[in-house]
Amino acid sequence: MNSEHPPEITNTPDENSEEQIVPLAKESIEVTKQQYVKSQFHVERKTESKQVPINESLMSQYAEIKRVPIGEYINSPPEVREENGVKIIPIFEEHIEIIKKIYLKEEIRIESHHVINEFTSEETVRYQTISEKRIFTDE
């Protein structure tokens, strides 16, 4: 039985019949929604700052480069190596030996020094001056 359509009446009574047909009432339910505000929230965002002490050990590393003159002839070029935590990179050059070699006999070193001496003296200095004087006459 469909609740949307009323039932059809197929049995119609005679006018002389004492039967009486009473129409039935149709009930329906209507559901609605409604919102009610029961409470509200106020949200405030605030940024604050705070000093926090930091106590840490910081490690830094630096490299120190030293050039160490060697000045000797070797048979084959050495490889890069590490000794006691120090990386050693050899720098070499090839020399052609004929017969003549350069021998460093000596060096002449010239040093420059500055000396400050106090000087006092008496000298005669000449100079000229001008003086002015106004003279009034009785004319």
Buried (B, 14 or more C-beta within 10 A) or exposed (E): EEEEEEEEEEEEEEEEEEEEEEEEEEEEEEEEEEEEEEEEEEEEEEEEEEEEEEEEEEEEEEEEEEEEEEEEEEEEEEEEEEEEEEEEEEEEEEEEEEEEEEEEEEEEEEEEEEEEEEEEEEEEEEEEEEEEEEEEEEE
